[in-house]
Amino acid sequence: MKYILNKKYWAPIAFLGIMVFGMLFTSCDNNDADGRSITITKVFLEDVNSSVPDREVSFARLGQSLRIEGSGFTGLKKVYINGYSTYFNVVFVSDNSMLVNVSADTPILDADASVRNTIRFANDSHEFTFPFEIRSGKPGITNISNTMPNAGETITISGTGLTEVSKVIFPGNIEVTTGITSDEDGEFFKVAMPNGVSDNGGSLFVQTSNGGVYSPAYFNCKRGILLNFDGRGTQGSWDRATMILPTDLETAVLGTGNTSQGKYVPHHPSRMPAFEANKPRQSEVWTAGTGVDNWRTQLTPFIPANTPLDKVALQFDVFVPDAWKDSGFLKICMVNNFNGGEWTGAVYNYVPWIVDGKSVAFQTTGWRTVTIPLNKFYAWSKEAFTFETVLAYREAQTYQNFGIYFENSDIKLSNVTGNASEVEFPAKATSVKVYTDNWRIVPLDTPVYNDFN
């Protein structure tokens, strides 16, 4: 019986074979070298999935494999990485080369300062400590508290591995290296919005002790604004009892930390009574729509029509000064073709107070950015679509207004999660105050940071 080895395995197996042969050959010539002094000349990262599977490096991450060159490895008894006693297989040790894997248990920030970023080698009579940077896993950014803040306001960037942030570069190549507050566990950091950030928007670049990382390219994307109630975009309105008019917009400064920006929309204007229970379309606000809105002209210069829909998002800033729970949600409508109450079609229902299947009070002290990928809209959530699908859908409609309802109907948890459930949240009368501003379409593409540019 013949076995055919897949070509993708040839290179790593051949490489490992050469390594083992070389080590065994060298070991045969150095059996009398136990206890010699140890030297290190080079460290290589072993990664068979990389285009450079054997790359000389000056740092490594937890879980990575290293090939270390030097002398005096015969008789090696201990290897300590950041002070942590690290297992190595003597089969892969010759006098001039060895393999070792950086354990996931290796301490990083918790390592004593005297041993952090070091590898210590020991035999029966000698020790040698080699300075070498050890990083945890690659950092990642999962959320930015406000992606269109006022200059001088502090924002919080959340994620993983965001330890000891030393530099943030904002769109327009605006670099900040001071005033950065890092969480010791790397779950977030805080930084103030500098002056001069490009209105075209883009990614934040963040330098941490674990390396660099980019955010999605949605920061300060003012060219994507559909409506900010202050001159970007045009508000539409007509004669309906539920219509929020330009005269209903408010201007009083609201929020702490991240404050309001000029005019904004109250989804429960003071002139309207309390919203009744089990009634869907209780207030509504729209863009001007047909003949005025032109998403293709405005947005495709920086979000190509063939962009996958999970890489395009709606963003808006929200402020909820008092606890919002138990009832009410915002219906976001791609066009003016809905009567209210829908959980299907080109809409998305924003219900921030349902968390893990339970009603949990939602409240903000300042304005917070909400990001909704367009593939979360119900009409496009079951298959893979591109931005062209949304553009063509809007262009085919008679009324191309983009808008938001405040709805107060019963909510089935199954509609929120998409999973079977008997849980339901009966609507209650409410006077909750919810404000939004800066409606915008933004790209979600994220540049990939390469440790070895």
N, C-alpha and C positions, 0 to 999 in steps of 0.2 A: 504494500500500500504506500502510495506516495503522498507526502504532505508538502504543500506549497506555502511558503512563508510570505505573508503580505509584505509588499515593498516598504510600507511605512514603518516596519519594525527593523529593517536592515541596519539603518544608520546607528540607532541607539545600541542594538545588540553588538554590532561590530565594534563600536566605540568602547563598550564595557569590556568586551573580550580583550581588546588591545590594552586597556587599563590594567586588567587583572594579570595578563601575561607580563606586562612591564613591571608590575609590582613584585610578582613572584620571582622574575629574573633578577631584579635588583636585590631582593631579599636574600637570594642565594649567595650573593657576593658580599653580604654585610651581616652575616650571622654573628660576627664578633664585635658588633658595634654597640651592644647594649650599654647604656649609661653615658653615651657621648653627649656633648653639649648640643642644643637644639637651635636651629636657625630657620627663619621663614623668609622666603624670597617673594612669593606670589600667591595670591588666592584667586581661584576660578569658580564661577558659578556654573553648575552642571544643570542644564535644562534642555532635554531632548526635544521639547516642543518649540524651542526658539530657533530662529534662523542662525543664531550663533550659539550652538549647544555647549561650548566650552569657552566662556568669556571671562577675561580677567576683570575683577571687581574690587571696589574699596568698601563695599557694604553688602549685607545680605538680610533677608527677611526671615521671620519665623517659618519653619517648614521647608526651607530651601536646602539643597545639597551643595556642598563645597568640596572642591579638590584643592588641596594645599600642597604647595611645593616648598622644599627647603632641604634640610639635612638633619640627621640624628633622630629620625622617627623610630628606628628599630629599638625595641624595648620600651616604647611609649606606654605609660600606665594610665594617665589621666588627661582629659581635655576639659577645660572649664570655659564655657562661653557666658560672658557676663556674670561670672562666678558660679554658674550652674554646671554641675558635673554632667557632661554630655556623653552618651553612649557612642562608641565607634566600634566597627567590626575589624578585628586585627587582620582578617583576610585581605582587606583593602588598605593595608599599611605596608609600605616599603621604607627604606631608609630615606628616600628623597621625595616621597609623595604619599598622600593619604586622602581618604574620603571621609567626610563627616556630615551628618545632617543636623541642622539647627533645630533643636526640639521646640515644639509649640509651647512647652512649659518654661522656656527661657525667659527670665524677667527682663523687662525693658525699663520702664520708668521706675519700677520698684527695685531695680538693681542698685547696689551701693555705688556711690560715685567713684570709689576707688577701683571698681572692676567693670563699670559700665563701658560698653564699646571696646571690649578686650576679649581675646582668646588666649588662654593660658595652657601651656603644654608642660607635662611633667613626666620624667622617668625616675628611676631609682636615685639618681644623683644630681639631676639638673632640672631647672625650670626655665621657661622662656615665655614672656608675655608679649603678645603682638597686638598693637592697637588696630581695631577693626570695628567699623560701625555695624550695629545690629538694630534692625528696625522690625516693628510688628508688621501686620498685613498692610496692604496698600490702603491709604485713606479713601473715604468716599463721602460725597455730599448728598444728603437725601432731602433737605429742605432749607429754604431761606425765608426767614420770618416775614420780610417785606422786600420785594424785588424792585420797588420803585419808591424808595424813601426820599425824604427831603435831605439836602446836604446837611451834614452835621449830626443827623440822627443815627442812633446805634441800631444795628441789625444783628440777629442771631443766626448763624449758619450751623445746621445740625448734620450729623452723620456718624461715621465711624473712623477711628484712627486719627482724629484731628488733634493730635497732641503737639504741644509746644509750637504753635503757629508763629512763624517769624515774619511772614510777608503775605500780603494780599494784593493782587493786581486787578484793578477794576477795568471795565471796558474803556478804551481810549488810552490804555497803558498808564493808568494812574496808579502809582505804587504806594502802599501804606505799610510801614514797618514798625510803627509805634502805636500805643494805645490799644493793643490787641489783648483780649482777655481769653485765655484758653482754659477749658475744663480739664482737670487732671486725668480724667478717664477718656478724654478724646471724643466725647459725644457731642460737643458743640464748642463754638467760640464766638466772641462778640467783637465787632469792629464798627467804627463810625463811617458813615458814607462821606467820602471826600468831595470836594468841589471838582468840577471839570469832567465828570464821568460822561462818556459819549451817550447821546440820546439814541443812537442807533442800537445800543444795547450789545449784549454778548455774554460771554462766560466770565466768572470770577476764576482767577488762578490763585491757589492757596499753597503756600510752602509750609510743610510741617516737618517734625522730626522723623516722620515716616515717609517723607518724600512729598512730591507734588500731586495736586489733584485739581481738576476743573469742575465747575458747576455746569448745569445745562446752560445753553446760550440765551437765557430768558431775562437776564438782569438789565433793568432800566431800558426795556425795549419800547421806547416811546413811539417809534415809527409803526408799531403794531396797534396803537390805540384806536379803538372803534368809537369810543365816547368817553370823555372825561369831564363833560359839563362845563368846561372852561375854554372852549374854542377848538378843541380837537374832536372832530366828528360833530354830527348834527343831531340834536334830539328831535324826535317827532312826537306829535300829540294830536288828538282829535277829541271830539265830544263824546266822552263816556264817563259815567259816574266813578269808575274805578281808575281812570287815567291819572297818572302823576304828571302834572304840568310843569313847564319851566318855572312858574311862580311858586311851585311847591319845593323847589330845591333849597337847600340850606347852606349857610356859609360860616356859621359860628365855628370857631376852632374846637375840634373834638379830639379826644385821645391823649394819652401820655406816652412818651417814648417815640412813637411814630404817629404824628398828628395829621389832621385832615389837610387837604390841598385845595383851597378855593371852594368851589361849589361841589356838592355831592348829593346823592339821591337818598331821601328817607323812604324806605319801603312801607312805612306806616305814617303818612303825613299827618300832622296835628289836626287838620280839618276833618279827617276821616274818623268815624266812631270805631270802637273795638271791633276787631275782626271776628265774625261769627264762626261758630263751630260747624264743621262739615260743609264748608263752602270753598270751592277751589280758587276762583279768579277774583281776589279781593282788592288787589292793586296791581298796576302794570306800568312799565316804563319802557320806551322804545327808542331805537335809532330812527333816522328819517326814512330809510328804506329805499324803495325803487326810485331810480333816477339820481340818487344822492350817494348811497353806499356803493362802493365798488371794490370788493375784496380782492378781486383778481389784480387790478391795477395797483392797489395799495400794498398787498401782502406778498405777491409772488416774486417781486425782486429780491426778497430775502428768505422766503419760504417757497421753494419751487413747488409747482402743482403736483409733481410726482413724489413728493415727500410722504412716506408712510404716515398714516393718521395718528399712530401712537407717538410720533415725533412732533406733533403740533398740539398746542393747548390753548384753551381760554384761560386768561388770568383776570382777576379783579381783586380789589382791596375791600375788605369788609371790616366794619366796626360794630360790635354788639356790646353796649355798655352794661346791660343788665342780663341776668341769667336767662338763657333761652333753652327751654326743654319742653318735652311732652307734646308740643303741637306746633304746626306751621313749617313751611319750607319755601325755598325759592325755586321756581321753575324757570330754567334758562332755555329760551326758544330760539332756534336757528332762523326761523322766519315767523311771520304773523299768520299762522294757519292752524292755531290750536284754540280750543275752547276752555282748557283747564281740566285738571284731573288726570292727564295722560301719564302713563309710565311706559309708553312706546313712542316710536317715531323720533324725529330730529329734535329731541329735547333731553335735558338732564335735570333731575331734581336734587337740589343741594339741601341735605338734611344733616347738618353738622352735629346735632345733639344726639343722634343715634350712634353709639359706640359699642362695639362687641355685642350688638343685639339688645342693648339697654338704653334707656333715656338718661343721658348725662348732661348736666348743665353746660352750655357753651357760652363763653363770655370772653371778651377781649378788653385789655386795658388800653391798647392802641390799635392802629390799623394793621391788619394782617393780610398777607397775600394768599389767595386761594388759587390753586392750579388744577385745572380739569383737562386732561388729555382728551382730544376730540373723539378718540375711539371709545370713550366712556358714554358718549351720547347713544341712546338706546338703538337708534336706527343703524349705527355702525359698530356695535359692540360684539357682534357674533362672527364677523369675518374680517379679513384684512382689506382695508381700503386705503386710498391715498387722499391727499388734500384736494385733488381734482374732483373727487366725489362730492365733497362739501361745496366747492365752488359751483359746480354744475347744478347741484340741487338748488342752491339759492338762486342762481340765475334763471332757473326754470319756473320760479314762483311769481305769482302776480304781486304779492306783498312781501318785499324783501327786507322788511324791518327785522332787526335783531333785538330781542327784548327779554325782560325778566318779569314774571308774575310773583306776587306773594300769594301762596295758596295755603288753605287751612282745612284740608280734607283728611279723612282717616288714612292711616298709613299702614300697609302690610309690610312686615319685615322682609318677606320674600321678595317684594319689589325693590327694596333697598339693596339687599345682598345678592339677589339672583339665585338664592338657594331656598329649598322647600322649608317652610316654617308656618306654624299656626299663629304666631305672635302678631298682634295688631295693636296699633297705637290710636285709640279713638281721639278724634279732634276735640279740642277745647277752645272756648273763646279766649282770645289773647290780644294784648296791646303791646306785645314785644316790639322794641325798637331795633331795627336792622338797617344799617346804612351801607351803601356800596359806592365805589368810585373807580375810575381808571380801567374801564373794560378794555381788554386788549387780546389780540391773538399773537402768540409767541412761539418761537421754535424751541424744541426740547432736545435737539442734538447736543451731545456732550463730547468735546474733544477728548481724545485718549492721551493720557500722560504716559510717556515711556521713560522708565528709569534710566535708559541708556540712549538718550537722544544723541 
